[in-house]
């Protein structure tokens, strides 16, 4: 048996490719045939649905978007040469999807003590110190690192919804009181502001606890009620039902509420420190900097004259030169940044503490410290600076001999983790890449600092005060004409026929005032950056490639087999490779709902769901491959009778272990019963072998043994196996049912509560096993929520769920249908979008709208189906836009980009791959 899909089946596919070439079909790489999409268009959002013919495509996203992956324990095989070949692919597979990840990439907390020249202790503080990986075996060379790992977290062009999707557009705003008599505001719009014409409801809920944003799917036959929107936000009980606010000036007030999320522009301190300086008084007293420091300032930005400056000033005086004559300014991805440079701020010989300089730099959340001298010289420590406001210090050293920069980051202990993690070693030979990395790190750091208790409490108090004040101003007793008196159960309104002209005039005035507010924000440089303004044109690691265009079937599930893909469809199970004709493997009498291709074990596991007769089937891959290579007819359910695992009748779910363990474990769910199955092993630790005198059976059923049954209190909806640290009696099964996630000890069958869901309705999505520094953890996903829980090992057969400092929780913007963990990213697949966040903190890095999206495989590379569009002309779309302009229920049409085609009309092909 070959470890990779090949042999006769591969030869058959190559023959078909050659035959198609002889007929004149080109198989030139689309990467050369097609020009890459022009920035800043998102490659995932190329195309259009409205007024066009949709085509289904099968997309592939390579697993190389991971980094820092540890080698994992592979499946055992009998052949050492085969095992050595398989080990790399298995560890790469599991590492990218489930990989061991470590917060050590983001530094460790240390107690830092500073002392004066006489050795007396001055101050001490606890800071997280990031100095790159300390792994001596790291193969990374100085200056080489993954440019694609550098992302702005929670970028404003994805998070400032009200400015982007609501302001200056027709939308509805509501006011109400929750059960605790706390006021709230709700804004709802029907938007299609993407390049796919995929209409979505977007809703923003403002409460004293913060802002919540969600997307809801649009249906042209079903309007959405305010009650259902608030219910999706877990707000079901009210002291007063919401009423609509008609007054257009409400847009200005809601824009102020959104601006409480933080400034879109930044001010960073830059402190020059000479070699040997140990106190802040010495550092702030440097009148001028060195040539190396000036070179660094030139790298950061442009030197500007402050007097008469009209851009973002960061608190500096631009009229009377009281804060210096010049400063350093730059724009990065649409964000204006003003640097408070110590040597450019006013200097006083009489004032040893240089209060004027400290007044600005000491009140910056982030400060860059440029330190002269060689690496062994006394290093800077944050405790040298007397400031209760500065939370992050970036220590920069320049090596003139090698012309490179070294970076070290200090973050106050309470600051949440933020990226990008420093490369190993943290040395940058490319100065422009160093600038990009440094600015992104500092921007992300300031945003993370705003989530610390000190800043978060202040922001919540301010938000609560603003909401209550606005509520008082909008009470019906004060402005009776501003509130709609309809009942709470009314849906979002269409324009009433009896008052259409009046309603259209009101909407026109509403839009006019909103557009004026948006223009005013842009002029005063307080507007969040757009994708165009940010200048984002770099290739991102989540860019996909088209694996199969014009896929004619509805995909149910899939799993990679070598370079091909085994796909279960409504027409049966097919073997698919690029745009070649698919090869039928099983016919439609075997409706496969789950599958696993285990090449190293020569196994194919399927769950065929046919009501009460649902079963688990196991096949030898070599036998399946032989049938495909021999051009045999697709197998029917009757042909698979010998491949049934008999005790699995009626199963509705199964899971296998995918990490560390050297033994294949399968857990099958049959209603509320779990059946634990393992594959037999011989005494040498290999897979059980039949007698060498007898030919190997085509069915591996006899190699599986039934270990035990475990009864649950209900039927599981989600199930995941978690490997224990010893791989003996501490393996776990995570199950989700009712309103809870439980973990079950495989050895004893004892169940323990992991998490209880406080919601009236629960939609379980996934429980993903991840391993942080060798310790198991679970990402629990349900509704809009994702929670990370550390899984503590069993102790004497018992299990205690204890809160961990590493636990965290965040909310998706749209309810996901499936979740994929591809470290360092979490990808949420919805019906029409992919939302990408970071595993370590849940911060958003990208959202892409993809029409009719469905994830089909993710164990190694990520495969999903989506629709592209064949353009039929712009007249239909334009007429639709004109007729629907005034109604928020019908999204306004717009001319959208379409998939380019180099293969002729009606055929689409892209090659957009991770790198």
N, C-alpha and C positions, 0 to 999 in steps of 0.2 A: 504493500500500500504506500502511496506517495503522500507525504504530509501536506502538500498543497494540491489544490484542484488542478489536475493536469492530465497526463496520459492520453487515453483515447478521447475523453471528453474535450480536453484542450485542443487536441488535433482536429476534432470535428469542428470546433468553433473557428480554428484557423483556416480550415478548408472553406467554410462558409464565407469568411472574410475575403479569401482569395477569389472565390467565385463572384462575389459582388464587385470586387475590383475589376475583374475581367469584363463585367457588364458596364463598366464605366463609372461606378460609384467611387467617389473619393473618400479616403479615410485620413486625410490630412488633419493634423491636430488643430482643433478649433482655436487654440491659443494663437496660432499663426494666421489662420484664416479670418479670424475676427479681431478687430481692434478692441482694446479694453475700453470699458465705458468711461466717458469723460467725467472727470471730477466736477462737482461733488456728488454726482448721482450715485445712489446706492445700488450695487449690482444685484442685490436681492430684490429691489423694488423696480426693476426694469419691466415694463410691460403694462398692459391695461386690460380691464375686463369689460367696462361699460361699452356697449355698442359694438362688440367685437366677438369673434369666434374663439372660444377658449380651447386650449390644447393641454393635455396632461403631460407633465414631464417628471422624470425621476432624477432627483438631484443627489449628488454625493458630496459629502464634506469630509475631507481627510482627517485622520486622527492626529495629525501632527501639530494640533494647536495646544499641545501640552508642553510642560517644561519641568525640569527637576524631578523626573520620574525615577523611582527606585526600581531595581530589578526585582521581579516577583517570583515566587515559587511556581514553576510550570507544572502542567500535567505530566505524569510519568509515561514513558513509552519504553518499549522493549529494546529498540535499536538506539545505541548511544549516538550514532551519527544523526539519525532522525531527530532525536531529542535535542541535540545541540542546534539543529536548524529550527526546530519548533519553539525552543525556549525564547528566542529573540522575538518572534512574532507574538507569542502569548504574553510575554511581559510588556511588550509595546501595546498590545491590545488592552490588557487589563489596566496597565498604567495610565493610558490615556482616558479610559472611560471611568475606572474606579480608583485611580491611582493613589498610592500613598502620597499624601501631601503633608506639608509641615509648615507651621507658623514660624518656624525658625528662619524661614526666608525673610521674615519681617522683623527680625531682631529679637532680643531678649531684654527683660527689664533688669536694670542694675541700679545700685545705690551709688551715686556719684558725689564725691566729696571734694571741695576745692579748698586750698590753703594758700596763705600768702607766702612771701619770700622767706619768712622765718619758719615756715612749716606749721603755723597756727591755723586751725580749721576755721574757715569763714562761713561756708554754707554747705548744705547737703540737699540732695533731691533724688527722687526715683524717676529714672528715664528709661524708655525703651531705646536701645542702641542698635542701629542697623549699620553693619560694616561689611555687607556681603557675606557669602557662605564661608564658613570656616573649614569646609571640607578640603583636606590636603590632597585628596585624590581627584578633586575636580579637574576635569580636562579643559575647562573653559580658559581660553587665553586672554591676557589683558586686552581690553578694548573690543572684544567680540562678545556680543550678546544679542538677544532676540529683540529687534526693533519693534516687532509686532506686539510685544507685551506691554507697551507703553500706551495707556489709555487714560483720558480724563474720566473720572468716576462721577456718576450722576450728572452728566453734562446737561447744561441748561437747555440746549436745543432739544433734549428729550424729556426734561423734567418741568420746565416752565410752561405748563399747559395753558394756563389762562391767557398769557400773552400770545402764545403761538396759535392756539385753536379757537379761542373764544373772543378775545378783544377785537372789535371791529367786524365781528360776524354775528349773524342772527343766532341767539341762544336764549335759554330760559334760566332765570335765577330765582331761587326760592329761599324763604326764611322760615324757621321753626324752632321749637323747643324740644329737647330730648326728655327722657323720663326723669332725669335729675334736674330738670328745669334750666338746663344750660342751653343758651341759644346756639344755633348752627345755621350755616348758609350752604346751599347746594346750587351748583351750576351744571347745566346739561346742554350739550350740543350734539348735533349729528354732523360728523365731519368725515371728509374723504381726502384730507390734506396729505396724500401720499401719491406715489406714481402708479398705483394699481387700481385706482377708483374702487377701493374697498370701503364702503361706508361703515362707520363705527359710531356708536354712542360713546361719548367721553363725558365723564362725570367727575366733579371735584367737590369734596365735602370738607368744609372748613369748620373745625371744632377747636375748643380750647386746648385739647390734647395734641393738635397738629392737623396736618392736611392729608387727606386720603384721596387717591386718584385711581379710577378703574376704567377699563374699556368694556363695552358690552356689544355683542353682535347685533347687527341691524337686520330686521326682516321687513320687507315691503308690505307684508300682509298682516303684520302685528305691531301695533304701537306699544310703546313702553310706558308704564305708569311710574309716577314718582315713588310710590310705595315699593315697587319691585326694585328700583335703583337703590333706595336706602336699605332695603333688605339685603341686597348683595354686598352692602357695606357693613353688615351686621348691626344696622340701626333699625330695630323693629318696633320699639315702644316710644311713644311721644307724649309729652305733656300738652303740646299744641301741634296740630298737624301743619305741614308746610303750606305756605301760600306764595303765589308768584309775585315777584316785584317787577313792575313795568317801567319804573323810572329809569331812563338811560344813564343817569349819573351814578348808578350803582356800580357801573364798570370801573370807575375811578377808585371806589372804595375796595372792590375785590382785587384790583391790581395792587393796592397797598398791602392787602393781606398776603398776596403771593410774594411780594418783595421781602417779607419777613423770613423767607427761606434762606436768605443770605444775599450778599452783593454779587453782582455778575462781574465786577471789577475788583482788583486786588492791589494792596500795598504791602510790599515786603521790605524789611530792613536789610541793609548790607553793612556789615561791621568789619573794618580792616584791623587786623591784629598782627603786630610784628612778632618776630621770633622771640620767645622768652617772656612775653607779656602774660601775666597771670591774673590781672584784675580788670574789671570793666572800666575803672577810671583810666587805666593806662591805655586801653584800646580806644576809648572814646576821645582821648587826648591826641591821637595821631592827626596832625594837620593835613598831611598829604599821604598818598599811597605810592607804592612802587610801580615800576613799569609793568610787572606781572599783574598787579591789581588793576591797572588801567586797561590792560589787555582783556582781563576778565570782564570789566564793566562794558567794554566795547562788544564783547560777546553777548552779554545780557540784553542790551538794547541800545537806543540812540540817546546821546546827550542832548537835552533840550533846554532852552531858555525859559525859565519859569514866568517871568514878567510877560503878561499878555497871552499866556498859554490857555488854550480853549478846550483841550481834551481833559481826560480824567486826571485830577490833580492829587488824589490820595491825601488830602488834608494839608497840602503845602500852599503857601501864599503865592498867588499868581498876580498880585497887584503891587506890592511894596517891597519885595525882596527880603522880607523878614525871616524867611526860612531858607535862604541861600539864593544864589543866582542861577545855578544850573541843577539839573537832576537827570536821572536815567529813566527812560520810558520805553515801553514796547507793547506790542499787541500780539497775543498768542491765541490762536484758534478763536478769534473773536473777543477774547477777554483783554481789556486794557489793564496794564500793570504799571504802577509807578513805584520805583525803588527809592527808599529813603537811605541814601548813601552817607555814611558817617563823615567822610572827608569832604562832602559837598554841603553839609548842614553847617550853620553858623558855629564858629569856634571862638571861645573866650579864654584868654590867658589867665584872667583872674579867677575863673570858675574851674576848679580842678575836676569837678564832677560832670562838667559839660551838660548841664541840665537841659539846654535847648535841644541837644542831639538826643539825649535820653528820652525827652518828651515825645519824640516821634518814634524812634526805633524801639524804645521800651514799651510802647503801646501797639506794636505790630505783633500779630499772632505768630508770624513766621519771620525768622531772621537768618540771613546767610552770613556766616563768619568765614572770611577769607584769611587764612593763617599762613604767614610766611614761615620759612624754615624747612629743614629736612624732617622726614617722618619720625626719627628717634627723639627729636626735640620735644620738650613738654607740650602735651596736647591740650587743646581747648576742652573745657567741661562746661555744661550749661549752668552749673552752680556758680560759675564765676560772674554771671550776669544777675544783677538785682532787678528782677522783674516778675510780677505776679501775673502778667498778661501774656507774655511770650510763651508759647507751648511747644514750638518746634524750632530746632536749630539745625541748619545744614552747614556742616564743616567742609570747606573746600580748600584743597591744597593743589598747588601747581608745581609740576616737576619740569624745570626748564631743560634739563638734559634730554629727557625723552619726549618733551612737548606733550604731556598728558595731564589730565586732571584726576584727582582722587576725591571721592565723596564719602561722607559719613553723616548719618542722620540721627539726631536725638529728638525723641518725642516724649512729652510728659506722660507719665504712666496712664493717666485717664483717657488719653486720646485713642480712639478705636484704630484698629489696623487699617492701613491705607497703602495703596500701591503707587507705582510699580515697585516690586522688590529689587534691591540693588543686585547688580551682576556680581559674579565671583571671578576675580577680585573686583572691587568697585573702582576700576580704573578705566578711563575713557580716552582713547587716542583720537577719535573723531570729535572735534570740538562742537560741531553743529548738533551731533547726536547727544552730546553731553548737555548742551543747552536745552534741547527738547526734553530730555529725561529730567533735568533739574526743575524746569518750569512746571511740568506735569506733576512731579512729586510735590512741589510746594503748593500748587493749586489744590491737589487732592488732600494735602495735609491740612490746609486751612479749612476746607469743607469738613474734614473729619473732626477737627477741633470744635466746630460748632455743635457737634453731637455730644460733647462732654457734658457732665451734669451742670457745671458752672454756666456754660453758654446756653444749654438746652432749657434750663429752668428760666433764664431770663427771656428767652425767645417765647416760651409758653406763656409766661406772664404777660408779655407784650401782646401776643396774639389773643389771649383771653380778654385783655383790656380793650383791644380794638374791636373784637367781635361784639362784646357787650355794649360798647359805645355805639357801634353801628346799629345794633338791635334796638337800642333806645331811640335812635333817630328815625327808625323805620317802623315803629309801632303804629298801628292803624289810628290810634287816637291822636297822633301827631301829624301824620300825613295820610289821610284817609284815601286819597286818590292813588296812592302808590302801590297798594296791595290788591291782589286779586282775591275776591271773596268766594271763589268756587270751592266745592268740597274737596277734602283731601284725596279722595279716590279718583279724581279726574286725571286723565292721561295728559301727556304733553300735547298742547293744543295745536291744531291746524288753524289757519286763518279762517274765522267764521264767515260764512257766505254773506250773512246779513250786514256785516260791517267790514267787508273786504278792503274797501278803499281806506277806511280809517286805520285798519290794522296795517296795511301796507305803508301808510304814511308814518305810523309809529315805528315800524321796523326800520324804515329808511332813516329816520332821525336817530334811532338807537345805533344803527351801523355807522352813521356819520360821526357821532360823538365818540364811539369806540375807535374809529380809525384816526381821529384827531388825537386821542390819548396815546395811541400806539406811535404816531409820528412824533409826538412830544417826547416820549420815552426814548426814541431813537436819537433825537436831536441832543438830548441832555446826557447821552451815552449811558443810560441806565437800562437799556433793553438787553435781554438775553441774546447771545449770538445765534445766528442761524447757521445751517450747514454751509451755506455759501460764504458767510462772513468768516467762519472758522477755518476755511481753506483746507478742509480735510480731503486729501487726495491720496494718502498712503494706502497701500494694500493691507487689508485687515486679515487676521487669521481665520475669520469665519466666512470668508468668501467661498461659495460652493462652486462645483463644476457640474454641468449637466451630464448625467450618467446615461440617460436614455430619453430621447425626445419622442413625443407622440406616443407615450405609453398607453396602450388601448384598453387596459383593464383597471379595475378598482383593486388596489393593493390592500391586503389585510395585515400581513406581517412579513418579515423577511429576515435573512441572516446571510452574511457574506460567506462565500465558498471560494477560497483563493482570490482571484481577481474578478470573479463573477459574483452574482447575487442570486440566491434562491428565494423566490418571491411566491407567497401564497396569494392568489387572486380569486375573483369570482369565476374564472375559467379553469381553475386548478392551480397546481404548483408548477412554476416555470423557472428555468434557469436563464438568467438574463446577463448579457455582457455587452456593455456599451450600447450601440445602436444596431447590433446584430439581431437577426431573427431569434426570438426566444425559443428555448427547447423545453417541451412539456415533460415533466417528471412524474407527477401524479395528476389524475384527472379530477373533475369536479365532484366525484362521489366521495372524495376524501377532503372535506372542508377544514382545512388547517387554520387554527386560530393562534397557535404559538409554535415556535420552532427554535432549535439550537443546533448549529452545525459545529461539531467538536472535531476538528480535523486531526488533532494529535491523538485522539482516542479512536479514530475511525468510526465515529458515531454521528447519527442524525436522530434527534429526538423531536417528535411532533405531538401536538395535542389536536386531535380531530374532534370537533364539537358537532355532535348531531343529537341534541337533546339528551335523553337518558342513556343513549348508547355512546356518549362521548368517551373517548379512551386516549391513553398514551401509547404511542407507537415508537419503537426503536429500530433503527436500520444501521447496517454497516455502510459507511460512505463508499467504501470500495465496491460494494455490490451495486449501489445506486449509480456510481460512476460507470461501472461496466455496462449497465443498462442504457445509460445516456450515450456512451461511446458506441454501443452496438446498434444504435438507432432503433431500440425497442419502443413499442408503444407505451404510452404513459400508464403507470400502474393505477389500478382501480382499488377501491376499498376491499374488494374480495381478494385481490392479489396480496393484501397486507395482513391476512389473518394470522400468519405465523409471527408477525412482528408486534402483536398486541401484548401489553403488560396487563395480565388478566385482572388483577385486583384494582385496576384504575377505572373501572367502568363507572360512568357518571361524573367524572372529574370536570371541574369548571376552571381550574387554575393549577399551575405547577411552577416551581422555581428550582434552579440549580445553584450550587455554590460556584462563584466565579473568581475567588481570590484566595491565594496562599495555599489552601489545602491540597494535599497530594492525593486525595480520594474524592471521586465524584459522588456527590450527594444530591438526591432528588427528593423534593417534598411535593406531594400531590394532594390537592384539596378536593375532597368529595363532600359537598355540603359543609357540615361543621366538623368533619373528620379530616385529620392530616395523616397521610401515609408516608413514612420515611423509608426511602429506598436507597441502597448503595450498590456500587458495582464491585463484584468480587475481586479480590486480589490474591495472588499466590504467595508463597512464603518468601519469595525473593523481593516482594514489594511491587512486582509488575502486575499487569492486568491478567486475569485468569486465562489460561491457555487450554484449549482442548487437547486431547491426546495427539502427539505428533504423527501417529499412524492413521488417524482419521482426518478427512478433510474438514476444514473450518466451516461451520454452519454459516449460511448467509444471514441468519437472524441471531442477534446478540441477546435475545430475551433471557436465555439461561444464565447469562453472566450477571444478572441483577438479582439482588436478594432483598427481601422485605425485613426491615428491622423492627419497627413498632408502629402502632397507631396512637394518635394523640387526639383527644376530643376537645373541641373548643365550645364556647358558649353560643357562638353564632358562626355563620358562614363567612369566611374572609373575602374581602374585596381586593386587597393588595397583600402580597406576600414576598418577603425577601429573606435570604439566608445570610447570616452573619457568622463569620469564622471567629472562634475564640482564640486567645493567645497561645494556648497549648495544643489546640487541634485535637483534643481528646474528648473530654466530657463537658466542655464549656461552649459548644457551638449553640447558636441561637437561631430562632425563627421569628422574624418580625411580621406581625399580621395586623391588618386594619379591618375593623368592622364596627357597626353601630356608630358611636361617637368617640372612638378611642383607637389608639395604637398600643398593642401589647407585644411583649417579647416572651417567647416560649423556650424553655430549656429543652433541647433535643433529647437529652438523656433521661430526664425525669418527667417531661410533659407539663411541668409547672409553669403557669403563666403569670406575668407581672405587668402591671400597668406602666406604660412608658409615657403616654401623653393623652390627656382627655381634651376633646375638642368642644369648646364653648360656643356652639352655634346651633341655630334651629335646624338648618339643613347642612349636610356634610357631603361633599363630593371628594372622595379619596382619589389622589392622583398617583402617588408613588412613595415608596420608602427605599432610599438609595443608601447602600452601605459604602462608607468611605473609611479610610484608615489613616489617622493622623498620628505620625510618629509611632506607628505600629499598634496604636490603640483604636479599637473599632468605634465608629460613630455612625449615626443615621441621620439623613436628611429626610424629614417627614413633610410631605407636600399634600395639602388639601385646600379646597376652595381657592382663595387668593394667597394663602399663607404658605411659608416654607420655614421650618424650624430645624435647627441642628441640635442633636442631643448626643452627648458622649455616652457610650454604652459601657457601664462598669462591669468587670468580670464577676462571675459567680464566686461565692465564698461559702463553702460547705453546702452547696446546693441551693443557696438563697440568692436573691438578687435585690439590691437596693438601688432605687432610682434617686440620685442626688443631683441637685443643680450644680453645674460646673461653670467656671468662669469663661470657658470657651464656648458655651451655648449661646446661640444668637437666633434672631427671628427677623424676617422681613416679609413684605407683601409684594406680590406680582401686580402689575398694572392690569393684566387681563388673566382671567381664570385659565390655567393651562390644561391641556389634554394629556401631555406627556412631558417628562423632565429627563434631561440627559446631563450627567456630570462628566465634563471633559476638562480636568484641572488645567488651568486655574479658573475655568468658566463653568457656570450653570446655564443651560439653555432650556427655556420653557417654550414648548410648541403649543400654540393655540390653533384655532380653526383658520386664522388668517394672519398670524404674525409669529416671529421668533424674538423672544426677549432674552437678552444675554446679560448675565450678572456674574460677579466674582464670588467664588466659593467662600473665601475667607471672611467676607463682610456683607455679602448680599448687595453690594452697590451695583447700580445699573451702568453698563458701558455701551450698550447698543440695543436698538429696537428696529426690526425690519419687518415691513408688511409684505406678506406672501399670500396670494389668493389661494383659497381652497387647499390649505396646507394639511399634510398628514405625515407624521413620523412613522417609518416602517421598520427601521433597524438602527441600532446604536451600540451594539456590543463592541465593535471595532470602529470602522468608519461609520459616519452618520448618514443615513439615507432617508430622504423624504420625498413625497410627491407634492407637486404644486401645479398650477396652471399658468401657461403663458398665453398670449393673445395674438391672433392674426389680425392685422389691421384691415378694416373694411372701409376706411374713409372717415374723414373728420366731420362730415356734415351731420351725421346722426348724433354724434356726441355734442356738437355745438347746439343743435336744436333742443336737445334735452337740457342743456345748461340754461338756455333762455327760458324754457317753460318752467323750470324748477327753481329759479333764482330766489324767490321770495319765501319759500316754505322751508322751515328747519326740518320738517319731517322727510323731505326728499333732498338728498345731498346734492349740492350744486355740481354740475358736470364741469370737467376741465379737460383740455387737451393734455394727454399723458404720453409719455415716452412708450414706445413699443419695442419688443424684442427685435433687434436687427437679425437679418437672415442672409447668410452667404450661400445658402443651398437652394435658393429659389423660393417662390411663393408658397406659403403654407407649411414650410419646414423650418424649425428653429433649433439651433444648437449653440450652447455656451460651454466654455471650459473655464470655470472660476473655482480655483482650488485654494485650500489653506496652504500657508507657507510659514 
